[in-house]
């Protein structure tokens, strides 16, 4: 096997590993999107955030959160414990 064939073989293998890794990450993102989308429940505002958290806890979820909106957003239950610093959700503790 000459050097140009060796280089081609190495590049080809690297491309295969890269494609496999990208598919793995995409699958994980799909799973996270599915978990969040299936738990959305109605509007969530200052008046209703307590009910959202109570409902979520009573159904066995770890917590209930509001998405950040100026007036009202979506409430969702989650098995994950997001932090207050998360840019997309707001902890209702």
C-alpha positions in Angstrom: 0.0 0.0 0.0 1.6 3.3 -1.0 1.4 6.5 1.0 -1.5 8.1 -1.0 -3.6 5.0 -0.4 -2.8 5.1 3.3 -3.8 8.8 3.5 -7.0 8.1 1.7 -7.8 5.2 4.1 -7.1 7.3 7.2 -9.3 10.2 5.9 -12.1 7.7 4.9 -12.1 6.2 8.4 -12.1 9.6 10.1 -15.1 10.6 8.0 -17.0 7.5 9.0 -16.3 8.1 12.7 -17.4 11.8 12.3 -20.7 10.8 10.7 -21.4 8.2 13.4 -20.7 10.7 16.1 -22.9 13.4 14.5 -25.8 10.9 14.3 -25.3 10.0 18.0 -25.6 13.7 19.0 -28.6 14.3 16.8 -30.3 11.3 18.4 -29.7 12.6 21.9 -31.1 16.0 20.9 -34.2 14.3 19.4 -34.7 12.5 22.7 -34.4 15.7 24.8 -36.8 17.5 22.4 -39.3 14.7 22.7 -39.2 14.7 26.5 -39.8 18.4 26.7 -42.5 18.6 24.0 -44.5 15.8 25.5 -44.7 17.6 28.9 -45.8 21.1 27.8 -49.0 22.1 29.5 -50.9 25.3 28.7 -49.9 28.8 29.7 -47.7 29.7 32.6 -47.7 33.1 34.2 -47.0 34.6 37.6 -50.5 33.6 38.7 -50.3 30.0 37.5 -46.7 29.0 38.1 -47.5 27.6 41.6 -50.2 25.3 40.2 -47.9 24.2 37.4 -45.2 23.1 39.9 -47.8 21.4 42.2 -49.4 19.5 39.2 -46.0 18.3 38.0 -44.8 17.1 41.4 -48.1 15.3 42.0 -47.6 13.4 38.7 -44.1 12.2 39.8 -42.0 14.7 37.9 -38.9 16.2 39.4 -40.0 19.8 38.9 -42.3 22.2 37.0 -41.0 25.2 35.0 -42.1 28.2 33.0 -40.4 29.1 29.8 -39.3 32.7 30.0 -41.8 35.1 28.5 -42.7 38.7 29.3 -46.2 38.1 30.3 -47.0 34.4 30.0 -45.3 31.3 28.5 -45.6 27.6 28.5 -45.4 25.5 31.6 -43.8 22.0 31.4 -43.0 19.2 33.8 -39.5 17.7 33.6 -37.6 14.7 34.9 -34.5 17.0 34.8 -33.7 19.5 37.4 -32.8 22.6 35.4 -31.0 25.5 37.2 -32.1 29.1 37.5 -29.1 30.0 35.2 -30.6 28.1 32.3 -31.3 30.5 29.4 -34.4 28.8 28.2 -36.3 27.9 31.4 -37.0 29.3 34.8 -37.1 27.3 37.9 -40.4 27.7 39.8 -39.0 27.0 43.3 
